[in-house]
Amino acid sequence: MKVTRVHITGWVASFRNPLFISGFQPTLPLPPLSAIYGILTAAKGEWVTPHDASVGFVFHSDGKAVDLETLYEFGGGLDAKSNINKREFLIQPELYLYTPEMWLREAFERPRYPLLLGRSSDLATVKSIQEIELENRLETTYQDTLLPFPDTQLYGQVQALPTHFTAEIPRRPCGTRAYCLITEQIKYTGNVLHDPEKNWGVYLHERIPGDFTVPTEQGRKPVDKDYKVPDVSGKQMQFPGI
């Protein structure tokens, strides 16, 4: 299968764990799909969701550290109370993003908005963009990626994470389901895709049928309050030859 592989790097990254609201803020070891589609949206300059593109990724970093950050809490007026929180972050992150949607290549060649690996301060850079062939195999090794759970061949941290967010303000998570965060090498048998150059498996998350409602004008009025993802079964994208 022909795909576009985009290599993205940064100095630091931080992906908020949704289980922690206040106090110490640990980072997830891998980006959720919502962060991946956020990168696609920033590059394209318009909303890109699982309705538009199938994606897969491999992400790794050189370690973790903890930083102090100042928060300002507003009580409804102009006066704010400051507070200090500890936030965990990842060092020297690298993201390999895969997509069969070739129209996204141009977006990464000239991104419309800054690319981020988490927070607005976690700036990222596109190091390379390549068109490659993924091999169809019956066995591969998954590592540093996100796969739908449950699956009897998988083990590791399980987390409920969204695939994307609604376009209206306030944002609402969509497509939340259980994922297994693969941080160790796991041999996997089945109909799989493999990157022969990097020697790792690539799981392409299947596109979601239906359309995504996007606001026609800016404003804080919610658009399509009853928006629901019609299907979030977490299937791998089907590919020819299997």
Buried (B, 14 or more C-beta within 10 A) or exposed (E): BEBBBBBBBBBBBBBBBBEEEEEEBBBBBBBBBBBBBBBBBBBBEEBBBBBBBBBBBBBBBEEEEEEEBEEEEEEEEEEEEEEEEEBBBBEEBBBBBBBBBEEBBEBBEEBEEEBBBBBEEBBBEBEEBEEBEBBBBEEBBBBBBBBBBEEEEBEBEEBEBBBBBBBBEEEBBBBBBEBBBBBEEBEBEEEBBBBEEEEBBBBBBBBBEEEBBEBEEEEEEBBEEEBEBEBBEBEBBEBEEE
